[in-house]
């Protein structure tokens, strides 16, 4: 049997259990923006896998650093102990983060980075003796699939079985062009002294369909929430580390978050790591001789030294002149390709922030996940050696920064070839 057949016998994958789902493609290795499968096919990874591989696959610099760390210290309990990669990473992250983020809390992935931020927010109010219990989030948000993260995500058919177990959240529309005033009015109406936090994906709502909005209106929403005392949680799990053109999407803002969530590109897509950051004001509410004021949250693999080392290596690459130039190059090319896309009648709502380019396919009202158009698009591009995984009828690109001009041209050409068939 092939690897794919052996997989089907023993593995339960996320999101792919449709009876009709084809066997998973077995990837043997990756290099730069390209993945190589068991049968000799190549795929340009135009979405950085699950939006994580900033520097492409199997980057030799990250590999070497992690290998060295593996031979030195692979893991150690992070209660009562610390180690160099964790300290160095925190020291390097804090000065480049927006606002006055003062402390780094390590966890394992994006969902737990969000989970931790929510726990910090709720417990902050508890610890200072003014309990606040409500959260406001954006419609169609995605913050992960643990229970807290699901609770603050937009409700969908996927979360339906869990709704009875999720805490109540109030939603406002994402402030996309044309809905700014509605979002502002709704937030204003919802805010009072019971709101613990306002959580949002700054500028781009990823899994909700690469929904994009402008910094000015987010600043206004943040001001309103702050005036009501609510803590501001910026989920930069997807937008962090250059995706929107600047290092963090929050760098486009005047207002700054109290808590930030990072993951995905944090390690350049090599190791699972999550980070929640907070201001001193929040941290200090947990400093007490009352042991029940401590944050009850710690994973076995928190601050894993290999993952922290991978993040340090990825950060070196991200901050390099070469990568910064690549981010600009991809953004410029996306902008030019947007003009081309405007020539297709099936392409609607073209939107771009930096290296993220998205548009809606107007395919006769078929807008749900797992619909025909999604499969047609996915398979058409895969057959031509391009990995893009549409979100319903939303097609998007989010390539690794190392993608070459030739590879990017090839991806654009295949998207145009697809559009010509629709
Ligand atoms: N927040 C955002 C904005 C995300 O895009 C995601 C993942 N798509 C998550 C949180 C959850 O991250 P993870 O899948 O690593 O748990």
Boltz pocket constraint, residues with backbone or C-beta under 6 A from the ligand:
constraints:
  - pocket:
      binder: B
      contacts: [[A, 50], [A, 109], [A, 110], [A, 111], [A, 112], [A, 114], [A, 142], [A, 143], [A, 144], [A, 145], [A, 201], [A, 206], [A, 207], [A, 235], [A, 236], [A, 237], [A, 238], [A, 239], [A, 263], [A, 264]]
      max_distance: 6.0
